[in-house]
Amino acid sequence: MSNSPGNADRPARAAPPAFAPAEPVAERLTALFAALATEFAVLHERVDTLERVLASHGAMPPDAIESYVPDAAAEAARQAWRQQFLERVFAELQAEAQAAARRGG
């Protein structure tokens, strides 16, 4: 990704896979995996940056994240978000599976 100002707000894009799946479902799954892997990498870098900035400014000790234990409300909110996220990620595949089941195949 270029560091030019025009690209600053665009998400990073993964390089295309080194193989070409023959099936449309495999192509969509490969695209889904590549998109999620790219998002994961970007989020990892952002979290790492936040942890380093906060620690360097004395806002939190370096082990604060590892020692954090969420309370019941935080855990419930995380579980709800996780469920909604997974539903969004897999919505198209779920719809296709349901359509195939209705068609009998």
C-alpha positions as CSV (number, residue, x, y, z in Angstrom):
1,M,0.0,0.0,0.0
2,S,1.3,3.4,-0.9
3,N,1.8,6.0,1.8
4,S,0.5,8.8,-0.5
5,P,-2.2,11.0,1.0
6,G,-4.8,9.7,-1.5
7,N,-4.5,6.2,0.0
8,A,-4.5,7.2,3.7
9,D,-8.2,6.4,4.3
10,R,-8.3,3.2,2.3
11,P,-8.0,-0.2,4.0
12,A,-5.0,-2.3,3.1
13,R,-5.7,-5.0,0.5
14,A,-4.3,-8.5,0.5
15,A,-2.3,-9.8,-2.4
16,P,-4.4,-12.2,-4.6
17,P,-3.9,-15.8,-3.7
18,A,-1.2,-17.8,-5.6
19,F,-3.8,-20.3,-6.8
20,A,-7.1,-20.0,-8.7
21,P,-9.9,-22.1,-7.2
22,A,-12.1,-23.6,-9.9
23,E,-15.4,-23.5,-8.1
24,P,-17.4,-20.3,-7.5
25,V,-17.9,-21.3,-3.8
26,A,-14.2,-21.8,-3.4
27,E,-13.5,-18.4,-5.0
28,R,-15.9,-16.7,-2.6
29,L,-14.5,-18.5,0.4
30,T,-11.0,-17.6,-0.7
31,A,-12.1,-13.9,-1.0
32,L,-13.8,-14.1,2.4
33,F,-10.7,-15.6,4.0
34,A,-8.4,-13.0,2.3
35,A,-10.6,-10.1,3.5
36,L,-10.8,-11.4,7.0
37,A,-7.0,-12.1,7.2
38,T,-6.4,-8.5,5.9
39,E,-8.7,-7.0,8.5
40,F,-7.1,-9.1,11.2
41,A,-3.6,-7.9,10.3
42,V,-4.8,-4.2,10.2
43,L,-6.6,-4.6,13.6
44,H,-3.5,-6.3,15.1
45,E,-1.3,-3.4,14.1
46,R,-3.8,-0.9,15.4
47,V,-4.1,-2.7,18.8
48,D,-0.3,-3.0,19.0
49,T,0.0,0.8,18.3
50,L,-2.6,1.6,21.0
51,E,-0.9,-0.6,23.6
52,R,2.5,0.9,22.8
53,V,1.3,4.5,22.9
54,L,-0.7,4.0,26.1
55,A,2.3,2.3,27.8
56,S,4.8,4.9,26.6
57,H,2.6,7.7,28.0
58,G,2.2,5.9,31.3
59,A,-1.5,5.5,30.8
60,M,-1.4,1.8,31.5
61,P,1.2,-0.8,32.5
62,P,2.5,-3.0,29.7
63,D,0.7,-6.1,31.1
64,A,-2.7,-4.4,31.6
65,I,-4.3,-6.1,28.6
66,E,-3.2,-9.6,29.6
67,S,-4.3,-9.1,33.2
68,Y,-7.7,-7.6,32.3
69,V,-10.8,-9.7,33.3
70,P,-14.0,-8.4,31.9
71,D,-17.0,-8.1,34.1
72,A,-20.3,-9.8,33.3
73,A,-21.7,-6.8,31.4
74,A,-18.6,-6.5,29.3
75,E,-18.5,-10.2,28.5
76,A,-22.2,-10.2,27.5
77,A,-21.6,-7.2,25.2
78,R,-18.6,-9.0,23.6
79,Q,-20.6,-12.1,23.1
80,A,-23.5,-10.2,21.5
81,W,-21.1,-8.3,19.2
82,R,-19.3,-11.6,18.3
83,Q,-22.6,-13.3,17.3
84,Q,-23.8,-10.3,15.2
85,F,-20.4,-10.1,13.5
86,L,-20.4,-13.8,12.6
87,E,-23.9,-13.5,11.3
88,R,-22.9,-10.7,9.0
89,V,-19.7,-12.5,7.8
90,F,-21.5,-15.7,7.0
91,A,-24.9,-14.3,5.9
92,E,-24.3,-14.9,2.2
93,L,-23.1,-18.4,2.7
94,Q,-26.0,-19.2,5.0
95,A,-28.5,-17.8,2.4
96,E,-26.9,-19.9,-0.3
97,A,-27.1,-23.0,1.9
98,Q,-30.7,-22.4,2.7
99,A,-31.5,-21.8,-1.0
100,A,-29.7,-25.0,-2.0
101,A,-31.7,-26.9,0.7
102,R,-34.9,-25.6,-0.7
103,R,-33.9,-26.7,-4.2
104,G,-33.1,-30.1,-2.9
105,G,-29.4,-30.0,-3.5
